[in-house]
Amino acid sequence: MKKTLILNFTLCLVLPISAVAQDGGESPSLTKLHQAIAELVVRHYPKATSHVFEQTIGFEYSTRIYVTRLVRLGSEAPLTVARGPMADGVWCNVFYRAEDLETRARYARNEGVTKREFFKEHVYYPNDSRNECHLLVTLRLPLETTKEQMQFVKELRELLNQFGAYLPAKDR
């Protein structure tokens, strides 16, 4: 079990990939941000796995696929499949965008917590005006969240509020 934990953590640190952004411009390396997130995640969820690919960082522990409704206002939303946490799990997707939120149109979905059928979904958009970029964060936790899980959310938000400090110096 210890070998698996060490291997998972090592892979999180060794395998990060930096790639070209969808618009054709260079995307900054998210390696340092991924390392900081992976260290925080492993303290709260020792068996969690994480990855970085192109402009996305993700992590999860104790998850499964759910058939649930899309989040939509108005008419009944169609069904979709979504990965989410089981009772002791966590799932998160962090997407880097090279745009300042102060200068772009607002997202259709506001920040906050949405209670879905099987889990709570936290949506958060940390912005870094100095580097002219922001993150789209979707964090899913069980419907019944513990104090420890809420402490993790607090620590993750604090880290992500400072995400610009983890970008390469040439991009600052």
Backbone as a ProteinNet text record, in pm:
[ID]
protein_1_A
[PRIMARY]
MKKTLILNFTLCLVLPISAVAQDGGESPSLTKLHQAIAELVVRHYPKATSHVFEQTIGFEYSTRIYVTRLVRLGSEAPLTVARGPMADGVWCNVFYRAEDLETRARYARNEGVTKREFFKEHVYYPNDSRNECHLLVTLRLPLETTKEQMQFVKELRELLNQFGAYLPAKDR
[TERTIARY]
82.3	0	86.9	194	283.8	353.5	389.6	454	360.3	231	132.8	119	112.2	101.4	222.7	340.5	463.2	466.9	429	427.4	329	206.8	106.4	157.5	214.2	263.1	379.6	469	583.6	536.7	440.8	388.6	324.5	258.2	197.7	302.3	421	526.2	612.4	625.5	718.1	653.1	526.4	464.1	389.6	396	319.8	356.9	256.4	275.2	231	313.3	276.5	254.1	146.8	114.6	68.9	39.9	-4.3	-152.4	-190.7	-329.8	-415.3	-546.5	-637.9	-633.5	-605.4	-603.4	-472.8	-382.6	-258.3	-143.7	-171.3	-67.2	-6.7	106.9	172.7	99.2	76.6	17.6	132.3	120.1	228.6	231.9	347.2	359.5	281.2	199.7	121.9	187.4	313.2	382.8	387.4	429.8	441.5	304.8	203.5	68.7	18.2	42.8	2.5	70.9	200.8	273.7	214.4	181.7	123.7	-12.6	-94.1	-225.9	-210.1	-119.9	-99.2	-54.8	32.4	77.2	-38.8	-124	-240.6	-336.5	-364.4	-459.1	-411.6	-282.6	-231.4	-235.4	-230.1	-242.7	-384.5	-483.7	-623.2	-676.4	-627	-670.5	-545.4	-482.5	-353.8	-354.8	-468.3	-473.5	-522.7	-535.2	-584.3	-483.2	-532.3	-447.7	-471.9	-370.7	-386.3	-310.9	-343.1	-277	-277.3	-191.2	-194.1	-178.9	-265.7	-261	-304.9	-217.1	-241.2	-279.2	-401.4	-443.2	-529	-527.1	-615.1	-537.1	-573.6	-523.7	-645.2	-630.8	-741.5	-692.4	-782.3	-751.6	-880.5	-866.3	-983.7	-944.6	-1042.7	-1028.6	-1168.5	-1184.2	-1309.2	-1425.5	-1418.7	-1521.6	-1591.6	-1698.6	-1770.6	-1844.5	-1905.4	-1984.1	-2129.7	-2190.7	-2332.5	-2407.9	-2533.3	-2623.6	-2707.3	-2694.5	-2758	-2801.9	-2876.1	-2922.3	-2813.8	-2805.2	-2717.9	-2766.2	-2676	-2715.3	-2766.6	-2894.9	-2956.9	-3076.3	-3092.1	-3209.6	-3322.8	-3444.5	-3559.2	-3610.4	-3625.6	-3685.7	-3605.3	-3668.7	-3602.4	-3473.6	-3368.9	-3237.2	-3224.7	-3152.8	-3131.6	-3036.1	-3040	-2949.1	-2809.9	-2711.4	-2572.4	-2499.6	-2379.9	-2294.8	-2192	-2168.3	-2071.4	-1997	-1866.1	-1786.9	-1803.3	-1825.4	-1842.2	-1794.5	-1788.4	-1734.2	-1835	-1780.7	-1860.5	-1854.6	-1903.2	-1918.7	-1790.8	-1674.6	-1548.7	-1459.2	-1515.5	-1434.7	-1433.4	-1361.2	-1347.9	-1317.2	-1364.7	-1331.9	-1315.5	-1213.2	-1190.7	-1128	-1169.2	-1112.2	-1077.7	-952.8	-904.7	-857.3	-924.4	-892.6	-835.1	-716.2	-648	-697.6	-728.6	-768.4	-682.8	-629	-543	-626.2	-718.1	-800.7	-824.8	-822.5	-855.2	-1007.6	-1060.6	-1205.4	-1262.4	-1176.9	-1222.9	-1256.1	-1200.8	-1218.9	-1301.3	-1346.9	-1425.7	-1569.4	-1657.4	-1797.3	-1808.6	-1906.9	-1926.5	-1966.5	-1933	-1977.8	-2126.2	-2192.5	-2336.4	-2367.3	-2274.5	-2296.2	-2215.6	-2282.2	-2215.9	-2133.7	-2040.3	-1966.2	-2062.1	-2028.1	-2107.8	-2118.4	-2204.8	-2224	-2363.3	-2369.5	-2496.4	-2513.6	-2627.1	-2657.7	-2717	-2642.2	-2689	-2748.1	-2795.7	-2862.3	-2773.9	-2646.4	-2558.6	-2439.6	-2416	-2300.3	-2323.2	-2235.7	-2234.2	-2126.8	-2158.2	-2064.3	-2028.3	-1900.3	-1848.4	-1790.5	-1833.4	-1778.4	-1714.5	-1593.4	-1511.2	-1424.1	-1408.5	-1329.2	-1221.8	-1112.2	-1005.4	-943.8	-915.5	-863.7	-728.3	-641.3	-512.6	-501.3	-542.8	-542.4	-401.7	-304.9	-166.7	-115.2	-144.3	-101.6	-206.3	-319.4	-429.4	-472.6	-507.7	-553	-644.6	-714.8	-800.7	-814.7	-878	-904.3	-1054.8	-1099.4	-1235.8	-1223.7	-1275.6	-1260.7	-1397.1	-1404.5	-1523.7	-1477.5	-1530.1	-1494.8	-1621.6	-1618.4	-1735.4	-1702.2	-1791.7	-1779.5	-1910.1	-1908.7	-2033.1	-2139.9	-2266.1	-2375.5	-2357.7	-2315.8	-2289.6	-2140.1	-2102.4	-1960.5	-1920.9	-1801.7	-1749.9	-1673.4	-1637.6	-1554.8	-1420	-1364.5	-1235.7	-1245.3	-1354.4	-1372.3	-1389.2	-1459.6	-1476.5	-1343.8	-1260	-1126.1	-1043.3	-1055.7	-986.3	-1031.9	-1162.1	-1214.6	-1154.2	-1148.6	-1091.8	-945	-866.9	-724.6	-703.8	-786.7	-775.4	-807	-912	-947	-835.3	-776.5	-665.4	-548.5	-515.5	-406.8	-441	-562.3	-600	-613.8	-641.6	-645.4	-507.4	-403.5	-264.7	-201.7	-283.1	-229	-126.9	-135.9	-40.5	102.6	120.4	254.7	320.2	240.7	293.4	318.6	289.8	315.3	461.2	517.2	657.3	681.2	799.7	836.1	818.9	846.7	835.3	691.4	593.4	453	396.5	478.3	429.3	459.8
-118.5	0	125.2	126	241.7	258.7	146	153	216	180.8	237.9	386.8	430.2	572.5	648.9	595.8	661.6	665.5	555.6	551.3	653.2	658.7	755.2	897.3	929.8	1065	1096.4	1001.4	1021.3	1044.3	964.8	983	1119.9	1168.1	1300.8	1408.1	1387.9	1487.7	1471.5	1348.6	1322	1331.1	1300.6	1290.2	1413.4	1530.5	1643.7	1675.5	1717.9	1748.5	1891.7	1969	2103.6	2099.2	2163.5	2155.3	2288.8	2289.4	2410.3	2432	2557.7	2592.2	2570.8	2562.2	2537.8	2649.5	2773.1	2883.4	2889.6	2795.2	2791.1	2859.2	2939.5	3006.5	2912.3	2950.8	2868	2877.9	2767.3	2758.6	2751.2	2818.3	2806.2	2665.4	2627.1	2499	2504.2	2403.9	2395.1	2300.7	2264.9	2168.2	2210.3	2333.4	2377.7	2385.2	2432.5	2437.4	2296.6	2204.9	2065.8	2005.8	2032.8	1980	2032.2	2161.6	2219.7	2157.6	2140.9	2079.2	1934.1	1859.3	1717.4	1700.7	1789.9	1782.3	1806.4	1902.7	1929.3	1810.7	1759.8	1648.9	1526.3	1492.6	1371	1380.8	1503.9	1519.7	1484.9	1516.8	1491.8	1358.6	1317.9	1193.3	1116.4	1043.2	978.4	883.6	827	732.5	797.9	927.9	997.9	992.4	1001.4	1014	1150.5	1202.8	1331.7	1329.3	1425.9	1434.8	1579.4	1608.5	1735.8	1700.4	1756.9	1734.4	1862.2	1914.5	2039.5	2148.5	2196.7	2306.7	2259.9	2131.5	2076.6	2000.4	2025.7	1949.9	1880.2	1755.3	1682.4	1592.2	1563.6	1464.7	1398.9	1277.1	1204.9	1095.1	1058.9	945.8	890.9	761.1	692.6	754	737.8	794.4	685.1	724.3	635.3	720.3	655.6	724.1	726.4	844	861.3	903.6	862.1	915.3	1019.5	1144.4	1255.6	1361.9	1457.4	1566.5	1672.9	1732.9	1847.8	1961.5	2050.9	2169.2	2270	2304.8	2394.8	2464.3	2590.7	2665	2641.8	2655.6	2646.6	2505.9	2465.2	2335.5	2220	2102.9	1985.2	1954.1	1937.2	1912.9	1768.3	1745.5	1608.1	1532.8	1401.1	1316.5	1318.4	1300.3	1292.6	1199.2	1158.8	1082.6	1178.6	1163.9	1250	1166.9	1185.8	1120.3	1200.2	1130.4	1197.2	1109.8	1167.1	1094.7	1000.2	894.1	809.6	874.2	808.3	867.5	927.6	869.2	919.3	980.8	1007.5	1046.8	1194.9	1226.1	1362.2	1352.3	1449	1459.3	1606.5	1641.5	1781.8	1796.8	1902.3	1940.3	2088.8	2122.7	2261	2291.6	2384.9	2418.3	2558.9	2573	2701.8	2772.3	2901.7	2983.6	3108.7	3141	3257.7	3382	3415.9	3536	3592.1	3723	3789.4	3793.8	3749.6	3752	3893.3	3991.4	4130.2	4179.3	4115.2	4163.8	4070.3	3958.7	3864.9	3861.3	3808.9	3795.4	3695.9	3718.2	3629.3	3489.8	3391.3	3255	3244.3	3154.5	3136.3	3085	3013.5	2956.2	3034	3080.5	3156.1	3063.9	3125.1	3051.3	3008.5	2900.2	2855.7	2705	2658.6	2515.6	2476.9	2373.5	2321.1	2180.6	2156.3	2022.4	1943.3	1845.2	1760	1633.7	1543.3	1423.4	1338	1324.3	1230.9	1295.5	1423.5	1492.2	1642.6	1712.7	1859.2	1901.1	2002.2	2049.7	2194.9	2217.1	2351.6	2403.3	2521.1	2583.9	2714.9	2737.4	2847.5	2897.1	3030.2	3090.2	3183.3	3131.3	3219.9	3296	3423.6	3509.7	3567	3586.4	3652.3	3761.2	3883.7	3994.8	4030.1	4017.7	4051	3963.8	3835.4	3742.9	3727	3795.7	3789.7	3646	3575.1	3437.5	3402.7	3292.2	3244.9	3093.1	3037.4	2894.5	2871.2	2761	2712.5	2587.6	2592.3	2482.4	2419	2287.9	2210.9	2105.3	2113.5	2021.8	1951.5	1820.8	1743	1666.1	1680.4	1613.1	1540.5	1445.6	1376.4	1474.2	1434	1517.9	1549.8	1451.5	1471.4	1496.7	1622.5	1654.3	1668.1	1621	1625	1755.7	1780.6	1897.2	1887.8	1767.5	1748	1781.7	1741.2	1772.5	1923.3	1990.2	2135.2	2207.3	2152.6	2208.8	2194.9	2081.5	2062.2	2166.4	2190.8	2291.4	2427.9	2463.1	2592	2602.5	2499	2500	2501.1	2427.2	2425.3	2563.4	2626.7	2761	2861.1	2853.1	2942.6	2922.9	2798.4	2769.9	2823.3	2798.3	2839.9	2991.2	3060	3206.1	3263.8	3186.2	3228.9	3156.3	3102.6	3016.5	3086.4	3216.2	3288.8	3276.7	3259.6	3244.6	3113.5	3018.2	2888.5	2881	2988.3	2990.1	3026.4	2983.4	3015.3	3165.3	3208.2	3350.1	3423.9	3360	3428.4	3465.1	3399.2	3428.2	3530.8	3576.9	3674.7	3814.4
0	0	0	81.2	84.1	-50	-113.4	-243.8	-346.1	-342	-434.5	-411.9	-287.9	-255.5	-307.6	-282.9	-327.9	-481	-546	-691.7	-748.1	-692.9	-740.3	-725.3	-610.7	-586.9	-680	-698.5	-786.9	-930	-975	-1109.9	-1125.8	-1022.5	-1026.7	-1047.8	-993.2	-1003	-1127.9	-1177.9	-1285.5	-1423.6	-1434.3	-1565.4	-1616	-1553.2	-1604.6	-1749	-1823.2	-1963.9	-1988.6	-2056.1	-2097.8	-2248.1	-2294.2	-2436.1	-2490.8	-2618.1	-2686.6	-2659.5	-2634.1	-2606.9	-2731.3	-2712.9	-2823.1	-2926.7	-2885.8	-2980.9	-3058.4	-3036.8	-3111.2	-3039.1	-2935.7	-2859.5	-2757.7	-2707	-2606.7	-2473.3	-2415.1	-2282.4	-2182	-2066.3	-1968.6	-1910.4	-1862.7	-1795.5	-1664.9	-1643	-1519.3	-1419	-1442.4	-1358	-1211.9	-1184	-1044.4	-976.8	-1049.1	-992.6	-964.8	-1058.1	-1037.9	-916.1	-899.1	-783.6	-653.4	-648.4	-526.4	-497	-600.3	-582.3	-538.2	-604	-570.4	-425.6	-377.4	-238	-141.1	-171.7	-87.1	-90.5	-208.1	-223.4	-148	-159.3	-96	57.5	111.1	256.9	303.4	222.7	260.8	207.7	90.7	26.7	-16.6	75.8	46.6	-73.2	-107.8	-219.7	-349.6	-350.8	-470.3	-583.4	-703.8	-822	-883.2	-951.1	-1017.5	-1149.7	-1234.4	-1364.5	-1410.8	-1505.6	-1577.8	-1724.5	-1806.6	-1950.5	-2019.8	-2104	-2174.1	-2074.2	-2078.6	-1992.3	-1874.5	-1844.5	-1742	-1635.7	-1511.4	-1397.1	-1337.5	-1303.5	-1242.7	-1132.3	-1039.6	-937	-893.3	-839.5	-793.1	-696.6	-616.6	-526	-500.8	-504.6	-473.9	-552.9	-685.2	-772.8	-852	-915.8	-1006.1	-1107.8	-1205.5	-1307.2	-1261.5	-1272.2	-1239.4	-1365.1	-1375.9	-1477.5	-1405.6	-1448.1	-1377.7	-1477.7	-1432.7	-1519.1	-1531.5	-1648.4	-1667.6	-1578.5	-1543	-1467.4	-1569.5	-1557.7	-1654	-1590	-1621.7	-1577.5	-1676.4	-1628.5	-1719.5	-1734.6	-1862.8	-1893.3	-1833.9	-1833.3	-1776.5	-1852.6	-1778.3	-1837.2	-1882.1	-1991.1	-2037.5	-1945.1	-1957.4	-1880.9	-1942.4	-1856.5	-1899.1	-1804.3	-1841.5	-1749.3	-1691	-1561.3	-1492.8	-1389.2	-1384.8	-1281	-1153.2	-1044.3	-916.8	-802.7	-683.3	-568.1	-504.4	-447	-359	-220.5	-117.6	16	73.1	43.2	98.7	-8.6	-125.9	-239.7	-271.9	-379	-430.1	-579	-655.9	-797.8	-830.7	-908.4	-941.2	-1079.4	-1149.5	-1277.3	-1270.1	-1303.2	-1302.1	-1443.5	-1510.7	-1649	-1656.1	-1712.9	-1727.9	-1853.8	-1841.1	-1956.9	-1961.4	-2078.6	-2096.1	-2127.6	-2038.2	-2050.6	-1911.5	-1901.1	-1775.5	-1762.5	-1650.1	-1630.2	-1630.7	-1603.3	-1602.6	-1743.2	-1846.3	-1982.9	-2070.4	-2020.4	-2101	-2049.8	-2132.9	-2092.8	-1977.4	-1891.6	-1777.1	-1823.7	-1741.3	-1769	-1738.1	-1809.6	-1789.7	-1648.9	-1590.8	-1457.7	-1355	-1250.8	-1144.5	-1054.7	-983.2	-881.9	-771.3	-706.1	-592.9	-587.3	-498	-475.8	-523.7	-606.7	-656.4	-601.6	-541	-490.2	-606.5	-653.4	-762.2	-701.4	-783	-732.2	-641.3	-677.1	-608	-538.3	-563.3	-505.9	-508	-435.2	-438.4	-537.3	-617.8	-717.9	-688.9	-659.3	-634.8	-766.3	-809.5	-929.8	-886.5	-934.5	-886.3	-1001	-1013.7	-1121.4	-1065.7	-1012.7	-965.6	-1083.6	-1063.5	-1169.5	-1129	-1227.6	-1207.2	-1312.9	-1277.5	-1372.2	-1417.6	-1328.3	-1361.9	-1476.5	-1472.6	-1578	-1688.1	-1673.3	-1769.6	-1797.7	-1688.9	-1702.5	-1584.9	-1598.5	-1489.9	-1498.9	-1397.3	-1391.6	-1387.3	-1444.3	-1428.3	-1342.1	-1221.5	-1126.4	-1100.3	-1117.6	-1081.1	-981.3	-860.8	-752.2	-708.8	-703.2	-661	-534.1	-436.9	-307.7	-278.1	-184.2	-148.7	-98	-109.3	-58.8	88.7	165.6	307.8	324.1	342.9	355.2	501.6	530.9	667	690.9	816.4	849	779	771.1	705.3	556.2	492.7	351.4	330.4	419.4	407.3	433	520.7	541.9	414.7	347.7	219.9	117.6	108.4	14.9	45.5	172.9	213.3	169.8	197.9	163	11.1	-62.4	-208	-265.7	-215.9	-264.8	-234	-115	-80.9	-176.7	-206.7	-299.2	-438.7	-485.7	-620.3	-633.5	-524.4	-529.8	-560.6	-534.9	-558	-677.1	-767.8	-872.9	-961.9	-980.3	-1063.9	-1014.8	-884.4	-827.6	-871.2	-920.7	-962.6	-1113.1	-1184.9	-1328.7	-1353.3	-1466.5	-1496.1	-1497.7	-1456.9	-1446.9	-1577.4	-1689.9	-1819.2	-1852.2	-1787.7	-1814.1	-1717.4	-1624.4	-1527.2	-1570
[MASK]
++++++++++++++++++++++++++++++++++++++++++++++++++++++++++++++++++++++++++++++++++++++++++++++++++++++++++++++++++++++++++++++++++++++++++++++++++++++++++++++++++++++++++++

